[in-house]
């Protein structure tokens, strides 16, 4: 079993999910698209994870590799039919690649905020064993405005109606972050684009509050991440 990971910035890697991969002795390869690394032969992999990043799905002039990435996502999900997991930007890229649309989030979601599973989410294989309402780290100013045709909405929040979705029986994505670790907020807070979004949304000094909120919910976040990881890996067996 081998997992392919698309990364868009050094600090947005699979996070806590790396520990679970190591425990299961699952091999994985990261492709750092922002550094110009090429997308390998997709046939050599069993699952594709697409992580977050500071760019937007429409930034193809500044990040021309987004074109090839979207094509690879489309091939992976719709042609090869293999398991896919997208987080934050990976959620938006799945929507964009398969005919949905993304746009500005009227009220940016930044902080530890509540998401709620929909009726469909409560019975979806990916969320079995997780709470119907979860406190999750959010850090986004763009949303999936219109999900692709046939998508099933699995989670929502008060200001974002597509917090998680499934396409077909093999592709899942979430706007929020399940992969956080104790150093995640510090690492992301050092990224200028993320720091500015945090400051403009929550004001000066918000990083320390976000760090405290994240620490307070870390145990729940790690437990949820492990359950979602285990559920996802079941789709590979």
C-alpha positions as CSV (number, residue, x, y, z in Angstrom):
1,X,0.0,0.0,0.0
2,X,1.3,3.4,-0.9
3,X,-0.1,6.9,-0.4
4,X,0.6,9.9,-2.7
5,X,0.4,13.3,-1.0
6,X,0.2,16.7,-2.8
7,X,1.7,19.5,-0.7
8,X,1.5,23.2,-1.5
9,X,3.7,24.7,1.3
10,X,6.3,23.1,3.5
11,X,4.3,23.4,6.8
12,X,1.1,21.9,5.5
13,X,1.9,18.2,5.5
14,X,-0.2,15.3,6.7
15,X,0.5,16.3,10.3
16,X,-0.8,13.8,12.9
17,X,-1.8,11.4,10.1
18,X,1.9,10.7,9.6
19,X,2.1,9.0,12.9
20,X,-0.8,6.7,11.9
21,X,0.9,5.9,8.6
22,X,4.1,5.0,10.5
23,X,2.2,2.8,12.9
24,X,0.6,0.9,10.0
25,X,3.9,0.8,8.1
26,X,2.2,2.5,5.2
27,X,4.7,4.1,2.7
28,X,3.9,7.5,1.4
29,X,5.5,10.0,-1.0
30,X,5.0,13.8,-0.8
31,X,5.1,15.9,-4.0
32,X,5.9,19.5,-3.2
33,X,4.1,21.1,-6.1
34,X,5.1,24.6,-5.0
35,X,8.7,23.6,-5.4
36,X,8.2,22.4,-8.9
37,X,8.3,18.7,-8.2
38,X,6.5,16.7,-10.9
39,X,3.4,14.6,-10.4
40,X,4.5,10.9,-10.6
41,X,2.7,8.0,-12.3
42,X,-0.7,7.8,-10.5
43,X,-0.9,4.1,-11.2
44,X,1.8,3.4,-8.7
45,X,-0.3,4.6,-5.7
46,X,-3.4,3.4,-3.8
47,X,-4.6,6.6,-2.3
48,X,-4.2,10.4,-2.9
49,X,-4.2,13.0,-0.1
50,X,-4.3,16.7,-1.1
51,X,-3.3,19.1,1.7
52,X,-3.9,22.8,2.3
53,X,-2.0,25.9,1.2
54,X,-2.1,29.7,1.0
55,X,-3.0,29.9,-2.7
56,X,-6.5,29.8,-4.1
57,X,-7.8,27.4,-6.7
58,X,-7.9,30.2,-9.3
59,X,-4.3,31.4,-8.8
60,X,-3.1,29.6,-12.0
61,X,-0.9,32.5,-13.2
62,X,1.0,32.7,-9.9
63,X,0.9,28.9,-9.5
64,X,0.7,27.3,-12.9
65,X,1.2,23.8,-11.5
66,X,-2.4,24.1,-10.2
67,X,-3.6,23.2,-13.8
68,X,-1.7,19.9,-13.8
69,X,-2.8,19.2,-10.2
70,X,-6.5,19.6,-11.0
71,X,-6.1,17.4,-14.0
72,X,-4.5,14.7,-11.8
73,X,-7.2,15.0,-9.2
74,X,-9.9,14.6,-12.0
75,X,-8.1,11.6,-13.4
76,X,-7.6,10.0,-9.9
77,X,-11.2,10.4,-8.8
78,X,-13.3,10.1,-12.0
79,X,-11.1,7.8,-14.2
80,X,-9.1,5.7,-11.8
81,X,-11.8,5.7,-9.1
82,X,-9.2,5.4,-6.3
83,X,-9.6,6.8,-2.7
84,X,-9.1,10.5,-2.3
85,X,-8.9,12.7,0.8
86,X,-8.7,16.5,0.6
87,X,-8.2,19.0,3.4
88,X,-8.8,22.7,3.2
89,X,-7.3,23.7,-0.2
90,X,-7.6,20.0,-1.1
91,X,-11.3,20.2,-0.5
92,X,-11.6,23.2,-2.7
93,X,-9.5,21.7,-5.5
94,X,-11.7,18.6,-5.5
95,X,-14.7,20.8,-6.1
96,X,-13.1,22.9,-8.7
97,X,-11.6,19.9,-10.6
98,X,-14.9,18.2,-10.8
99,X,-17.1,21.1,-12.0
100,X,-18.0,22.8,-8.8
101,X,-17.1,26.4,-7.9
102,X,-15.3,28.2,-5.1
103,X,-15.5,31.8,-4.0
104,X,-14.8,34.1,-1.1
105,X,-16.0,33.1,2.3
106,X,-18.1,36.1,3.4
107,X,-17.1,35.6,7.0
108,X,-13.7,34.0,7.1
109,X,-13.6,31.0,9.4
110,X,-10.4,31.2,11.5
111,X,-10.0,29.6,14.9
112,X,-11.3,26.5,16.6
113,X,-14.9,26.4,15.5
114,X,-17.8,24.0,15.5
115,X,-18.8,21.9,12.5
116,X,-21.9,19.6,12.5
117,X,-22.4,16.4,10.5
118,X,-25.4,16.4,8.2
119,X,-27.9,13.6,8.1
120,X,-25.8,12.0,5.4
121,X,-22.6,12.6,7.2
122,X,-23.8,10.8,10.3
123,X,-24.1,7.5,8.3
124,X,-21.2,8.1,6.0
125,X,-18.3,5.5,6.3
126,X,-15.7,8.2,6.8
127,X,-17.3,9.7,9.9
128,X,-18.3,6.5,11.7
129,X,-17.3,6.7,15.4
130,X,-16.9,10.5,15.4
131,X,-19.1,13.0,17.2
132,X,-22.0,14.7,15.4
133,X,-20.6,18.1,16.4
134,X,-16.9,18.6,16.5
135,X,-14.5,21.5,17.4
136,X,-12.1,21.8,14.5
137,X,-9.3,24.2,13.5
138,X,-10.4,26.4,10.6
139,X,-8.2,28.9,8.7
140,X,-9.9,29.8,5.4
141,X,-11.3,32.8,3.5
142,X,-12.5,30.8,0.5
143,X,-15.3,28.3,0.4
144,X,-16.9,25.7,-1.9
145,X,-19.7,27.8,-3.2
146,X,-21.3,25.1,-5.3
147,X,-20.4,21.4,-4.9
148,X,-19.9,19.3,-8.0
149,X,-22.9,17.6,-9.4
150,X,-23.8,14.5,-7.4
151,X,-21.7,15.5,-4.4
152,X,-23.1,14.5,-1.0
153,X,-22.7,17.2,1.7
154,X,-21.5,15.6,4.9
155,X,-20.8,18.5,7.3
156,X,-21.7,22.2,7.6
157,X,-21.2,25.2,9.9
158,X,-23.2,28.3,10.6
159,X,-21.4,30.3,7.9
160,X,-20.2,27.6,5.5
161,X,-22.7,25.1,4.1
162,X,-20.1,22.7,2.5
163,X,-17.7,21.8,5.3
164,X,-17.3,18.2,4.1
165,X,-18.4,16.3,1.1
166,X,-18.2,12.9,-0.7
167,X,-18.1,12.4,-4.4
168,X,-19.0,9.0,-5.6
169,X,-17.9,6.2,-3.3
170,X,-14.2,7.0,-3.3
171,X,-13.5,10.8,-2.7
172,X,-13.9,12.7,0.5
173,X,-12.9,16.2,1.5
174,X,-13.1,18.6,4.4
175,X,-12.8,22.4,4.6
176,X,-11.5,22.1,8.2
177,X,-8.3,20.5,9.5
178,X,-8.2,17.1,11.1
179,X,-4.5,16.7,10.9
180,X,-3.3,19.2,13.5
181,X,-0.5,18.6,15.9
182,X,0.7,20.6,19.0
183,X,3.0,22.8,16.8
184,X,0.6,23.4,13.9
185,X,-0.7,26.8,15.0
186,X,2.8,28.1,15.6
187,X,4.0,26.9,12.3
188,X,1.1,28.2,10.3
189,X,1.2,31.5,12.2
190,X,4.7,32.1,10.8
191,X,3.3,32.1,7.2
192,X,2.8,35.8,6.3
193,X,-0.5,35.1,4.4
194,X,-1.9,33.1,7.3
195,X,-0.8,35.6,9.9
196,X,-2.4,38.5,8.0
197,X,-5.7,36.6,7.6
198,X,-5.7,35.9,11.3
199,X,-4.9,39.5,12.2
200,X,-7.5,41.0,9.9
201,X,-10.2,38.7,11.1
202,X,-9.5,38.4,14.8
203,X,-7.2,41.3,15.6
204,X,-3.7,41.7,17.0
205,X,-2.6,39.0,19.5
206,X,-5.1,36.4,18.1
207,X,-2.4,33.8,17.6
208,X,-2.0,33.2,21.3
209,X,-5.7,32.8,21.7
210,X,-5.9,30.4,18.8
211,X,-3.0,28.4,20.2
212,X,-4.7,28.1,23.6
213,X,-8.0,27.0,22.0
214,X,-6.2,24.5,19.9
215,X,-4.3,23.1,22.9
216,X,-7.5,22.8,24.8
217,X,-9.1,20.7,22.1
218,X,-6.0,18.8,21.0
219,X,-7.0,15.5,22.6
220,X,-10.4,15.5,20.8
221,X,-8.8,16.5,17.5
222,X,-6.2,13.7,17.6
223,X,-8.8,11.2,18.5
224,X,-11.0,12.3,15.7
225,X,-8.1,12.3,13.3
226,X,-7.2,8.7,14.2
227,X,-10.8,7.6,13.7
228,X,-11.1,9.3,10.3
229,X,-7.8,7.9,9.2
230,X,-8.9,4.3,10.2
231,X,-12.2,4.8,8.4
232,X,-10.5,6.0,5.3
233,X,-7.9,3.2,5.3
234,X,-10.8,0.7,5.4
235,X,-11.7,1.9,1.9
236,X,-8.3,0.6,0.7
237,X,-8.9,-2.9,1.9
